[in-house]
Amino acid sequence: METTFENPAILQKTRELCQAIIDQPDFEAIRRQVDAFLADENIKTQYQELSERSALLQHKQQTGMPLDMTEIADFEQRREAFLTSPVAQGFLAAQQAMQQVQESVGQYLAKTYELGRMPKDEDLNSCGHGCGCSH
């Protein structure tokens, strides 16, 4: 069996999908938001520090260690400062938009493998049997 990247038909369709994503009207705006973030060393540093502090606080919480109110206040202050930046806001919006596309493509692929056929809209809008939702 040929692997995905050796199969010319799958590779061609993957390239077509990538081009379709690039051709979306919002793609250039998303790209500009990411580029603005990458060009701003201060915002990148703030983001990295915020991520590290978040991970530390989560680790402490998960291991049952007490959370220091000073640490929490410091984290919140840094988070608020980061979120006031238009560059940071744009980056987070771009990140969310890219993640939505990735999740959608991933959902289609997963359902294709699960069902053994091209998924229909109702296949994708259902979260499964017995979940209790209105699907």
N, CA, C and O atoms as CSV, one atom per row, in Angstrom:
chain,resi,resn,atom,element,x,y,z
A,1,MET,N,N,0.846,-1.186,0.000
A,1,MET,CA,C,0.000,0.000,0.000
A,1,MET,C,C,0.887,1.243,0.000
A,1,MET,O,O,1.846,1.336,0.766
A,2,GLU,N,N,0.555,2.185,-0.861
A,2,GLU,CA,C,1.304,3.442,-0.908
A,2,GLU,C,C,0.920,4.317,0.271
A,2,GLU,O,O,-0.254,4.408,0.632
A,3,THR,N,N,1.913,4.959,0.869
A,3,THR,CA,C,1.596,5.906,1.927
A,3,THR,C,C,1.012,7.168,1.308
A,3,THR,O,O,1.155,7.404,0.109
A,4,THR,N,N,0.370,7.959,2.114
A,4,THR,CA,C,-0.317,9.160,1.649
A,4,THR,C,C,0.574,10.059,0.814
A,4,THR,O,O,0.134,10.561,-0.220
A,5,PHE,N,N,1.815,10.278,1.230
A,5,PHE,CA,C,2.658,11.238,0.546
A,5,PHE,C,C,3.299,10.655,-0.711
A,5,PHE,O,O,3.897,11.394,-1.493
A,6,GLU,N,N,3.183,9.359,-0.914
A,6,GLU,CA,C,3.695,8.750,-2.127
A,6,GLU,C,C,2.605,8.576,-3.162
A,6,GLU,O,O,2.904,8.302,-4.325
A,7,ASN,N,N,1.354,8.728,-2.775
A,7,ASN,CA,C,0.230,8.574,-3.686
A,7,ASN,C,C,0.000,9.897,-4.419
A,7,ASN,O,O,-0.411,10.878,-3.800
A,8,PRO,N,N,0.257,9.939,-5.716
A,8,PRO,CA,C,0.148,11.205,-6.458
A,8,PRO,C,C,-1.250,11.824,-6.420
A,8,PRO,O,O,-1.378,13.048,-6.386
A,9,ALA,N,N,-2.286,11.009,-6.424
A,9,ALA,CA,C,-3.652,11.545,-6.400
A,9,ALA,C,C,-3.934,12.245,-5.075
A,9,ALA,O,O,-4.519,13.328,-5.061
A,10,ILE,N,N,-3.529,11.647,-3.975
A,10,ILE,CA,C,-3.752,12.261,-2.658
A,10,ILE,C,C,-2.897,13.509,-2.510
A,10,ILE,O,O,-3.354,14.522,-1.981
A,11,LEU,N,N,-1.656,13.437,-2.978
A,11,LEU,CA,C,-0.785,14.607,-2.916
A,11,LEU,C,C,-1.371,15.757,-3.731
A,11,LEU,O,O,-1.346,16.902,-3.279
A,12,GLN,N,N,-1.888,15.478,-4.904
A,12,GLN,CA,C,-2.485,16.519,-5.740
A,12,GLN,C,C,-3.700,17.138,-5.053
A,12,GLN,O,O,-3.847,18.360,-5.045
A,13,LYS,N,N,-4.557,16.323,-4.485
A,13,LYS,CA,C,-5.754,16.840,-3.796
A,13,LYS,C,C,-5.366,17.625,-2.549
A,13,LYS,O,O,-6.018,18.611,-2.208
A,14,THR,N,N,-4.315,17.195,-1.873
A,14,THR,CA,C,-3.828,17.934,-0.701
A,14,THR,C,C,-3.338,19.309,-1.121
A,14,THR,O,O,-3.602,20.304,-0.446
A,15,ARG,N,N,-2.629,19.360,-2.231
A,15,ARG,CA,C,-2.171,20.652,-2.748
A,15,ARG,C,C,-3.360,21.531,-3.147
A,15,ARG,O,O,-3.349,22.738,-2.909
A,16,GLU,N,N,-4.372,20.931,-3.748
A,16,GLU,CA,C,-5.569,21.688,-4.122
A,16,GLU,C,C,-6.278,22.235,-2.880
A,16,GLU,O,O,-6.765,23.366,-2.885
A,17,LEU,N,N,-6.332,21.429,-1.823
A,17,LEU,CA,C,-6.928,21.895,-0.572
A,17,LEU,C,C,-6.139,23.072,-0.018
A,17,LEU,O,O,-6.722,24.069,0.407
A,18,CYS,N,N,-4.827,22.959,-0.022
A,18,CYS,CA,C,-3.986,24.062,0.467
A,18,CYS,C,C,-4.219,25.322,-0.361
A,18,CYS,O,O,-4.299,26.420,0.189
A,19,GLN,N,N,-4.326,25.172,-1.664
A,19,GLN,CA,C,-4.577,26.333,-2.521
A,19,GLN,C,C,-5.958,26.922,-2.242
A,19,GLN,O,O,-6.121,28.142,-2.245
A,20,ALA,N,N,-6.948,26.073,-2.002
A,20,ALA,CA,C,-8.294,26.560,-1.679
A,20,ALA,C,C,-8.279,27.366,-0.380
A,20,ALA,O,O,-8.979,28.371,-0.260
A,21,ILE,N,N,-7.486,26.925,0.580
A,21,ILE,CA,C,-7.357,27.661,1.843
A,21,ILE,C,C,-6.694,29.008,1.588
A,21,ILE,O,O,-7.144,30.033,2.101
A,22,ILE,N,N,-5.634,29.008,0.802
A,22,ILE,CA,C,-4.936,30.257,0.468
A,22,ILE,C,C,-5.859,31.214,-0.274
A,22,ILE,O,O,-5.773,32.428,-0.086
A,23,ASP,N,N,-6.737,30.683,-1.110
A,23,ASP,CA,C,-7.637,31.506,-1.920
A,23,ASP,C,C,-8.806,32.104,-1.133
A,23,ASP,O,O,-9.544,32.935,-1.664
A,24,GLN,N,N,-8.982,31.697,0.114
A,24,GLN,CA,C,-10.076,32.243,0.917
A,24,GLN,C,C,-9.860,33.738,1.139
A,24,GLN,O,O,-8.725,34.175,1.325
A,25,PRO,N,N,-10.936,34.525,1.120
A,25,PRO,CA,C,-10.790,35.980,1.266
A,25,PRO,C,C,-10.080,36.412,2.551
A,25,PRO,O,O,-9.377,37.423,2.547
A,26,ASP,N,N,-10.244,35.683,3.630
A,26,ASP,CA,C,-9.650,36.068,4.915
A,26,ASP,C,C,-8.196,35.641,5.065
A,26,ASP,O,O,-7.530,36.047,6.018
A,27,PHE,N,N,-7.696,34.833,4.142
A,27,PHE,CA,C,-6.359,34.275,4.318
A,27,PHE,C,C,-5.288,35.358,4.428
A,27,PHE,O,O,-4.427,35.281,5.305
A,28,GLU,N,N,-5.325,36.347,3.570
A,28,GLU,CA,C,-4.302,37.404,3.595
A,28,GLU,C,C,-4.335,38.174,4.914
A,28,GLU,O,O,-3.286,38.505,5.467
A,29,ALA,N,N,-5.534,38.457,5.417
A,29,ALA,CA,C,-5.648,39.175,6.692
A,29,ALA,C,C,-5.080,38.327,7.833
A,29,ALA,O,O,-4.384,38.841,8.708
A,30,ILE,N,N,-5.376,37.052,7.818
A,30,ILE,CA,C,-4.853,36.143,8.839
A,30,ILE,C,C,-3.329,36.115,8.766
A,30,ILE,O,O,-2.648,36.176,9.790
A,31,ARG,N,N,-2.812,36.024,7.569
A,31,ARG,CA,C,-1.364,35.986,7.372
A,31,ARG,C,C,-0.703,37.270,7.875
A,31,ARG,O,O,0.357,37.226,8.498
A,32,ARG,N,N,-1.340,38.421,7.598
A,32,ARG,CA,C,-0.795,39.704,8.066
A,32,ARG,C,C,-0.788,39.769,9.589
A,32,ARG,O,O,0.157,40.291,10.179
A,33,GLN,N,N,-1.835,39.244,10.234
A,33,GLN,CA,C,-1.895,39.249,11.695
A,33,GLN,C,C,-0.788,38.388,12.293
A,33,GLN,O,O,-0.164,38.775,13.281
A,34,VAL,N,N,-0.545,37.243,11.709
A,34,VAL,CA,C,0.527,36.368,12.195
A,34,VAL,C,C,1.882,37.030,11.967
A,34,VAL,O,O,2.740,37.018,12.850
A,35,ASP,N,N,2.072,37.603,10.787
A,35,ASP,CA,C,3.343,38.270,10.485
A,35,ASP,C,C,3.604,39.449,11.425
A,35,ASP,O,O,4.738,39.666,11.850
A,36,ALA,N,N,2.548,40.213,11.749
A,36,ALA,CA,C,2.705,41.345,12.674
A,36,ALA,C,C,3.145,40.841,14.045
A,36,ALA,O,O,3.998,41.453,14.687
A,37,PHE,N,N,2.572,39.741,14.489
A,37,PHE,CA,C,2.966,39.140,15.760
A,37,PHE,C,C,4.427,38.696,15.720
A,37,PHE,O,O,5.195,38.983,16.639
A,38,LEU,N,N,4.805,37.995,14.651
A,38,LEU,CA,C,6.172,37.481,14.539
A,38,LEU,C,C,7.209,38.591,14.443
A,38,LEU,O,O,8.367,38.392,14.808
A,39,ALA,N,N,6.804,39.752,13.958
A,39,ALA,CA,C,7.727,40.880,13.819
A,39,ALA,C,C,7.868,41.694,15.098
A,39,ALA,O,O,8.766,42.530,15.197
A,40,ASP,N,N,7.006,41.469,16.071
A,40,ASP,CA,C,6.992,42.250,17.311
A,40,ASP,C,C,7.645,41.442,18.441
A,40,ASP,O,O,6.999,40.605,19.072
A,41,GLU,N,N,8.920,41.703,18.682
A,41,GLU,CA,C,9.667,40.943,19.691
A,41,GLU,C,C,9.071,41.097,21.091
A,41,GLU,O,O,9.056,40.139,21.863
A,42,ASN,N,N,8.583,42.283,21.423
A,42,ASN,CA,C,8.006,42.523,22.740
A,42,ASN,C,C,6.758,41.660,22.953
A,42,ASN,O,O,6.601,41.032,24.001
A,43,ILE,N,N,5.890,41.636,21.968
A,43,ILE,CA,C,4.656,40.843,22.087
A,43,ILE,C,C,4.984,39.351,22.132
A,43,ILE,O,O,4.371,38.603,22.894
A,44,LYS,N,N,5.948,38.916,21.319
A,44,LYS,CA,C,6.337,37.507,21.348
A,44,LYS,C,C,6.876,37.118,22.722
A,44,LYS,O,O,6.578,36.035,23.226
A,45,THR,N,N,7.665,37.999,23.324
A,45,THR,CA,C,8.207,37.734,24.658
A,45,THR,C,C,7.084,37.675,25.687
A,45,THR,O,O,7.060,36.787,26.540
A,46,GLN,N,N,6.161,38.619,25.604
A,46,GLN,CA,C,5.013,38.611,26.523
A,46,GLN,C,C,4.227,37.304,26.382
A,46,GLN,O,O,3.834,36.701,27.381
A,47,TYR,N,N,4.005,36.879,25.160
A,47,TYR,CA,C,3.255,35.651,24.891
A,47,TYR,C,C,3.983,34.436,25.476
A,47,TYR,O,O,3.361,33.580,26.105
A,48,GLN,N,N,5.275,34.366,25.272
A,48,GLN,CA,C,6.067,33.256,25.791
A,48,GLN,C,C,6.033,33.223,27.320
A,48,GLN,O,O,5.830,32.167,27.919
A,49,GLU,N,N,6.230,34.377,27.939
A,49,GLU,CA,C,6.196,34.440,29.400
A,49,GLU,C,C,4.819,34.073,29.940
A,49,GLU,O,O,4.702,33.374,30.947
A,50,LEU,N,N,3.795,34.543,29.272
A,50,LEU,CA,C,2.427,34.238,29.685
A,50,LEU,C,C,2.157,32.737,29.567
A,50,LEU,O,O,1.538,32.140,30.448
A,51,SER,N,N,2.615,32.145,28.495
A,51,SER,CA,C,2.440,30.703,28.299
A,51,SER,C,C,3.171,29.910,29.378
A,51,SER,O,O,2.635,28.940,29.915
A,52,GLU,N,N,4.380,30.320,29.689
A,52,GLU,CA,C,5.164,29.633,30.723
A,52,GLU,C,C,4.501,29.752,32.087
A,52,GLU,O,O,4.411,28.767,32.820
A,53,ARG,N,N,4.041,30.939,32.431
A,53,ARG,CA,C,3.379,31.135,33.732
A,53,ARG,C,C,2.065,30.358,33.807
A,53,ARG,O,O,1.716,29.804,34.850
A,54,SER,N,N,1.354,30.327,32.701
A,54,SER,CA,C,0.108,29.555,32.656
A,54,SER,C,C,0.390,28.076,32.896
A,54,SER,O,O,-0.305,27.424,33.674
A,55,ALA,N,N,1.418,27.549,32.222
A,55,ALA,CA,C,1.781,26.142,32.395
A,55,ALA,C,C,2.194,25.852,33.835
A,55,ALA,O,O,1.841,24.809,34.387
A,56,LEU,N,N,2.941,26.774,34.444
A,56,LEU,CA,C,3.361,26.589,35.823
A,56,LEU,C,C,2.163,26.557,36.771
A,56,LEU,O,O,2.082,25.700,37.651
A,57,LEU,N,N,1.241,27.492,36.588
A,57,LEU,CA,C,0.051,27.522,37.437
A,57,LEU,C,C,-0.806,26.269,37.244
A,57,LEU,O,O,-1.336,25.722,38.210
A,58,GLN,N,N,-0.938,25.821,36.004
A,58,GLN,CA,C,-1.709,24.601,35.742
A,58,GLN,C,C,-1.039,23.393,36.390
A,58,GLN,O,O,-1.712,22.537,36.964
A,59,HIS,N,N,0.282,23.327,36.296
A,59,HIS,CA,C,1.013,22.214,36.902
A,59,HIS,C,C,0.805,22.199,38.419
A,59,HIS,O,O,0.550,21.152,39.016
A,60,LYS,N,N,0.917,23.364,39.017
A,60,LYS,CA,C,0.718,23.440,40.467
A,60,LYS,C,C,-0.689,22.986,40.846
A,60,LYS,O,O,-0.875,22.239,41.807
A,61,GLN,N,N,-1.667,23.442,40.085
A,61,GLN,CA,C,-3.055,23.087,40.373
A,61,GLN,C,C,-3.281,21.584,40.196
A,61,GLN,O,O,-3.953,20.961,41.018
A,62,GLN,N,N,-2.731,21.004,39.142
A,62,GLN,CA,C,-2.914,19.585,38.867
A,62,GLN,C,C,-2.205,18.691,39.877
A,62,GLN,O,O,-2.644,17.570,40.134
A,63,THR,N,N,-1.118,19.181,40.444
A,63,THR,CA,C,-0.381,18.366,41.418
A,63,THR,C,C,-0.798,18.652,42.848
A,63,THR,O,O,-0.227,18.089,43.782
A,64,GLY,N,N,-1.782,19.517,43.032
A,64,GLY,CA,C,-2.292,19.792,44.364
A,64,GLY,C,C,-1.483,20.792,45.161
A,64,GLY,O,O,-1.717,20.961,46.357
A,65,MET,N,N,-0.542,21.453,44.525
A,65,MET,CA,C,0.250,22.463,45.219
A,65,MET,C,C,-0.614,23.722,45.398
A,65,MET,O,O,-1.440,24.039,44.543
A,66,PRO,N,N,-0.419,24.422,46.500
A,66,PRO,CA,C,-1.208,25.638,46.715
A,66,PRO,C,C,-0.808,26.735,45.723
A,66,PRO,O,O,0.368,26.913,45.406
A,67,LEU,N,N,-1.807,27.451,45.253
A,67,LEU,CA,C,-1.560,28.569,44.339
A,67,LEU,C,C,-1.427,29.845,45.151
A,67,LEU,O,O,-2.297,30.187,45.953
A,68,ASP,N,N,-0.352,30.522,44.933
A,68,ASP,CA,C,-0.076,31.783,45.624
A,68,ASP,C,C,-0.883,32.893,44.957
A,68,ASP,O,O,-0.857,33.024,43.733
A,69,MET,N,N,-1.589,33.682,45.738
A,69,MET,CA,C,-2.410,34.763,45.192
A,69,MET,C,C,-1.565,35.799,44.456
A,69,MET,O,O,-2.044,36.433,43.516
A,70,THR,N,N,-0.332,35.972,44.869
A,70,THR,CA,C,0.565,36.909,44.189
A,70,THR,C,C,0.867,36.406,42.773
A,70,THR,O,O,0.878,37.183,41.818
A,71,GLU,N,N,1.111,35.094,42.653
A,71,GLU,CA,C,1.360,34.505,41.337
A,71,GLU,C,C,0.146,34.663,40.424
A,71,GLU,O,O,0.282,34.996,39.247
A,72,ILE,N,N,-1.024,34.424,40.973
A,72,ILE,CA,C,-2.256,34.535,40.184
A,72,ILE,C,C,-2.472,35.977,39.744
A,72,ILE,O,O,-2.801,36.235,38.586
A,73,ALA,N,N,-2.288,36.905,40.657
A,73,ALA,CA,C,-2.453,38.324,40.329
A,73,ALA,C,C,-1.445,38.765,39.280
A,73,ALA,O,O,-1.780,39.527,38.373
A,74,ASP,N,N,-0.209,38.288,39.403
A,74,ASP,CA,C,0.815,38.619,38.423
A,74,ASP,C,C,0.443,38.073,37.042
A,74,ASP,O,O,0.586,38.759,36.030
A,75,PHE,N,N,-0.032,36.840,37.019
A,75,PHE,CA,C,-0.452,36.236,35.759
A,75,PHE,C,C,-1.585,37.043,35.135
A,75,PHE,O,O,-1.545,37.365,33.948
A,76,GLU,N,N,-2.587,37.367,35.933
A,76,GLU,CA,C,-3.737,38.127,35.423
A,76,GLU,C,C,-3.311,39.493,34.901
A,76,GLU,O,O,-3.811,39.946,33.871
A,77,GLN,N,N,-2.405,40.142,35.592
A,77,GLN,CA,C,-1.917,41.453,35.161
A,77,GLN,C,C,-1.186,41.334,33.823
A,77,GLN,O,O,-1.389,42.147,32.922
A,78,ARG,N,N,-0.354,40.335,33.706
A,78,ARG,CA,C,0.374,40.114,32.450
A,78,ARG,C,C,-0.581,39.754,31.303
A,78,ARG,O,O,-0.403,40.194,30.167
A,79,ARG,N,N,-1.580,38.959,31.623
A,79,ARG,CA,C,-2.564,38.558,30.606
A,79,ARG,C,C,-3.337,39.764,30.098
A,79,ARG,O,O,-3.530,39.926,28.893
A,80,GLU,N,N,-3.780,40.609,31.024
A,80,GLU,CA,C,-4.522,41.817,30.632
A,80,GLU,C,C,-3.652,42.749,29.796
A,80,GLU,O,O,-4.124,43.322,28.813
A,81,ALA,N,N,-2.393,42.904,30.176
A,81,ALA,CA,C,-1.480,43.758,29.409
A,81,ALA,C,C,-1.296,43.204,28.001
A,81,ALA,O,O,-1.289,43.959,27.029
A,82,PHE,N,N,-1.149,41.903,27.893
A,82,PHE,CA,C,-0.987,41.263,26.588
A,82,PHE,C,C,-2.228,41.470,25.727
A,82,PHE,O,O,-2.127,41.806,24.548
A,83,LEU,N,N,-3.391,41.267,26.324
A,83,LEU,CA,C,-4.644,41.342,25.565
A,83,LEU,C,C,-5.027,42.763,25.138
A,83,LEU,O,O,-5.896,42.933,24.283
A,84,THR,N,N,-4.400,43.769,25.712
A,84,THR,CA,C,-4.702,45.141,25.283
A,84,THR,C,C,-3.996,45.498,23.984
A,84,THR,O,O,-4.333,46.498,23.350
A,85,SER,N,N,-3.039,44.706,23.589
A,85,SER,CA,C,-2.284,44.973,22.357
A,85,SER,C,C,-3.097,44.559,21.131
A,85,SER,O,O,-3.565,43.422,21.056
A,86,PRO,N,N,-3.269,45.464,20.177
A,86,PRO,CA,C,-3.952,45.093,18.931
A,86,PRO,C,C,-3.225,43.976,18.167
A,86,PRO,O,O,-3.863,43.153,17.511
A,87,VAL,N,N,-1.896,43.952,18.255
A,87,VAL,CA,C,-1.129,42.892,17.595
A,87,VAL,C,C,-1.460,41.548,18.237
A,87,VAL,O,O,-1.653,40.555,17.535
A,88,ALA,N,N,-1.527,41.513,19.553
A,88,ALA,CA,C,-1.868,40.273,20.256
A,88,ALA,C,C,-3.295,39.847,19.942
A,88,ALA,O,O,-3.559,38.665,19.720
A,89,GLN,N,N,-4.209,40.800,19.924
A,89,GLN,CA,C,-5.606,40.485,19.593
A,89,GLN,C,C,-5.716,39.904,18.188
A,89,GLN,O,O,-6.434,38.929,17.970
A,90,GLY,N,N,-5.003,40.503,17.237
A,90,GLY,CA,C,-5.011,40.005,15.867
A,90,GLY,C,C,-4.422,38.621,15.758
A,90,GLY,O,O,-4.937,37.767,15.036
A,91,PHE,N,N,-3.331,38.402,16.486
A,91,PHE,CA,C,-2.691,37.091,16.463
A,91,PHE,C,C,-3.619,36.020,17.023
A,91,PHE,O,O,-3.747,34.942,16.443
A,92,LEU,N,N,-4.262,36.313,18.141
A,92,LEU,CA,C,-5.168,35.337,18.741
A,92,LEU,C,C,-6.351,35.051,17.833
A,92,LEU,O,O,-6.794,33.906,17.739
A,93,ALA,N,N,-6.873,36.080,17.158
A,93,ALA,CA,C,-7.973,35.882,16.207
A,93,ALA,C,C,-7.506,35.028,15.024
A,93,ALA,O,O,-8.228,34.138,14.574
A,94,ALA,N,N,-6.302,35.301,14.527
A,94,ALA,CA,C,-5.758,34.522,13.415
A,94,ALA,C,C,-5.538,33.069,13.826
A,94,ALA,O,O,-5.836,32.144,13.069
A,95,GLN,N,N,-5.022,32.887,15.017
A,95,GLN,CA,C,-4.777,31.543,15.538
A,95,GLN,C,C,-6.097,30.762,15.628
A,95,GLN,O,O,-6.156,29.584,15.279
A,96,GLN,N,N,-7.127,31.422,16.091
A,96,GLN,CA,C,-8.439,30.778,16.209
A,96,GLN,C,C,-8.995,30.423,14.826
A,96,GLN,O,O,-9.542,29.334,14.645
A,97,ALA,N,N,-8.864,31.314,13.863
A,97,ALA,CA,C,-9.351,31.052,12.510
A,97,ALA,C,C,-8.619,29.859,11.891
A,97,ALA,O,O,-9.246,29.001,11.270
A,98,MET,N,N,-7.302,29.804,12.059
A,98,MET,CA,C,-6.527,28.686,11.513
A,98,MET,C,C,-6.909,27.375,12.197
A,98,MET,O,O,-6.995,26.331,11.550
A,99,GLN,N,N,-7.136,27.436,13.492
A,99,GLN,CA,C,-7.507,26.236,14.233
A,99,GLN,C,C,-8.871,25.717,13.774
A,99,GLN,O,O,-9.075,24.505,13.694
A,100,GLN,N,N,-9.799,26.618,13.474
A,100,GLN,CA,C,-11.116,26.194,13.003
A,100,GLN,C,C,-11.019,25.460,11.672
A,100,GLN,O,O,-11.708,24.462,11.462
A,101,VAL,N,N,-10.166,25.949,10.771
A,101,VAL,CA,C,-9.969,25.276,9.484
A,101,VAL,C,C,-9.351,23.899,9.712
A,101,VAL,O,O,-9.800,22.911,9.131
A,102,GLN,N,N,-8.329,23.832,10.552
A,102,GLN,CA,C,-7.679,22.554,10.834
A,102,GLN,C,C,-8.649,21.557,11.462
A,102,GLN,O,O,-8.641,20.377,11.108
A,103,GLU,N,N,-9.475,22.019,12.381
A,103,GLU,CA,C,-10.444,21.124,13.023
A,103,GLU,C,C,-11.477,20.630,12.020
A,103,GLU,O,O,-11.865,19.462,12.052
A,104,SER,N,N,-11.922,21.504,11.137
A,104,SER,CA,C,-12.902,21.118,10.126
A,104,SER,C,C,-12.333,20.064,9.188
A,104,SER,O,O,-12.986,19.056,8.917
A,105,VAL,N,N,-11.124,20.288,8.693
A,105,VAL,CA,C,-10.479,19.324,7.804
A,105,VAL,C,C,-10.259,18.010,8.549
A,105,VAL,O,O,-10.515,16.933,8.010
A,106,GLY,N,N,-9.790,18.105,9.773
A,106,GLY,CA,C,-9.567,16.904,10.576
A,106,GLY,C,C,-10.842,16.123,10.831
A,106,GLY,O,O,-10.837,14.892,10.834
A,107,GLN,N,N,-11.932,16.842,11.044
A,107,GLN,CA,C,-13.223,16.190,11.278
A,107,GLN,C,C,-13.665,15.430,10.025
A,107,GLN,O,O,-14.150,14.303,10.119
A,108,TYR,N,N,-13.499,16.043,8.869
A,108,TYR,CA,C,-13.843,15.364,7.618
A,108,TYR,C,C,-12.998,14.104,7.423
A,108,TYR,O,O,-13.521,13.050,7.062
A,109,LEU,N,N,-11.696,14.220,7.662
A,109,LEU,CA,C,-10.821,13.062,7.497
A,109,LEU,C,C,-11.192,11.943,8.471
A,109,LEU,O,O,-11.285,10.777,8.086
A,110,ALA,N,N,-11.400,12.309,9.722
A,110,ALA,CA,C,-11.733,11.299,10.734
A,110,ALA,C,C,-13.041,10.592,10.389
A,110,ALA,O,O,-13.136,9.370,10.503
A,111,LYS,N,N,-14.040,11.349,9.972
A,111,LYS,CA,C,-15.336,10.755,9.616
A,111,LYS,C,C,-15.217,9.888,8.371
A,111,LYS,O,O,-15.888,8.861,8.268
A,112,THR,N,N,-14.375,10.285,7.428
A,112,THR,CA,C,-14.173,9.478,6.227
A,112,THR,C,C,-13.621,8.112,6.601
A,112,THR,O,O,-14.101,7.086,6.117
A,113,TYR,N,N,-12.608,8.101,7.465
A,113,TYR,CA,C,-12.048,6.824,7.916
A,113,TYR,C,C,-13.064,6.032,8.731
A,113,TYR,O,O,-13.191,4.819,8.569
A,114,GLU,N,N,-13.785,6.723,9.603
A,114,GLU,CA,C,-14.764,6.055,10.463
A,114,GLU,C,C,-15.892,5.422,9.661
A,114,GLU,O,O,-16.286,4.285,9.922
A,115,LEU,N,N,-16.415,6.169,8.676
A,115,LEU,CA,C,-17.575,5.711,7.923
A,115,LEU,C,C,-17.200,4.887,6.690
A,115,LEU,O,O,-18.009,4.101,6.197
A,116,GLY,N,N,-15.997,5.063,6.202
A,116,GLY,CA,C,-15.593,4.368,4.992
A,116,GLY,C,C,-16.200,4.966,3.734
A,116,GLY,O,O,-16.268,4.312,2.693
A,117,ARG,N,N,-16.641,6.217,3.837
A,117,ARG,CA,C,-17.242,6.932,2.712
A,117,ARG,C,C,-17.146,8.428,2.979
A,117,ARG,O,O,-16.757,8.859,4.065
A,118,MET,N,N,-17.505,9.205,1.973
A,118,MET,CA,C,-17.515,10.654,2.140
A,118,MET,C,C,-18.607,11.022,3.145
A,118,MET,O,O,-19.760,10.633,2.958
A,119,PRO,N,N,-18.277,11.756,4.195
A,119,PRO,CA,C,-19.300,12.121,5.181
A,119,PRO,C,C,-20.303,13.120,4.607
A,119,PRO,O,O,-19.963,13.977,3.791
A,120,LYS,N,N,-21.529,12.983,5.053
A,120,LYS,CA,C,-22.594,13.924,4.707
A,120,LYS,C,C,-22.697,14.957,5.826
A,120,LYS,O,O,-22.130,14.768,6.902
A,121,ASP,N,N,-23.415,16.040,5.577
A,121,ASP,CA,C,-23.571,17.082,6.592
A,121,ASP,C,C,-24.101,16.518,7.900
A,121,ASP,O,O,-23.622,16.875,8.976
A,122,GLU,N,N,-25.097,15.631,7.805
A,122,GLU,CA,C,-25.678,15.081,9.041
A,122,GLU,C,C,-24.682,14.204,9.797
A,122,GLU,O,O,-24.789,14.064,11.015
A,123,ASP,N,N,-23.722,13.614,9.097
A,123,ASP,CA,C,-22.684,12.829,9.770
A,123,ASP,C,C,-21.783,13.720,10.601
A,123,ASP,O,O,-21.329,13.331,11.677
A,124,LEU,N,N,-21.526,14.917,10.097
A,124,LEU,CA,C,-20.614,15.836,10.770
A,124,LEU,C,C,-21.303,16.638,11.869
A,124,LEU,O,O,-20.642,17.112,12.793
A,125,ASN,N,N,-22.594,16.793,11.783
A,125,ASN,CA,C,-23.331,17.572,12.768
A,125,ASN,C,C,-23.826,16.732,13.933
A,125,ASN,O,O,-24.494,17.247,14.830
A,126,SER,N,N,-23.512,15.475,13.928
A,126,SER,CA,C,-23.927,14.588,15.007
A,126,SER,C,C,-22.724,14.251,15.860
A,126,SER,O,O,-21.646,13.968,15.337
A,127,CYS,N,N,-22.900,14.278,17.164
A,127,CYS,CA,C,-21.773,13.963,18.025
A,127,CYS,C,C,-21.807,12.526,18.512
A,127,CYS,O,O,-20.991,12.137,19.347
A,128,GLY,N,N,-22.728,11.741,18.008
A,128,GLY,CA,C,-22.736,10.332,18.372
A,128,GLY,C,C,-24.058,9.886,18.983
A,128,GLY,O,O,-24.902,10.704,19.346
A,129,HIS,N,N,-24.211,8.616,19.083
A,129,HIS,CA,C,-25.436,8.051,19.641
A,129,HIS,C,C,-25.433,8.166,21.157
A,129,HIS,O,O,-24.419,7.932,21.814
A,130,GLY,N,N,-26.581,8.530,21.694
A,130,GLY,CA,C,-26.740,8.545,23.135
A,130,GLY,C,C,-26.063,9.684,23.861
A,130,GLY,O,O,-25.862,9.611,25.073
A,131,CYS,N,N,-25.704,10.748,23.135
A,131,CYS,CA,C,-24.994,11.836,23.801
A,131,CYS,C,C,-25.943,12.765,24.542
A,131,CYS,O,O,-25.521,13.519,25.419
A,132,GLY,N,N,-27.227,12.714,24.192
A,132,GLY,CA,C,-28.195,13.573,24.887
A,132,GLY,C,C,-28.390,14.925,24.263
A,132,GLY,O,O,-29.187,15.719,24.763
A,133,CYS,N,N,-27.683,15.222,23.173
A,133,CYS,CA,C,-27.877,16.512,22.525
A,133,CYS,C,C,-29.049,16.430,21.552
A,133,CYS,O,O,-29.646,15.369,21.374
A,134,SER,N,N,-29.365,17.534,20.941
A,134,SER,CA,C,-30.539,17.578,20.059
A,134,SER,C,C,-30.252,17.113,18.644
A,134,SER,O,O,-31.128,17.217,17.784
A,135,HIS,N,N,-29.052,16.602,18.367
A,135,HIS,CA,C,-28.727,16.130,17.010
A,135,HIS,C,C,-29.482,14.864,16.789
A,135,HIS,O,O,-29.381,14.264,15.719
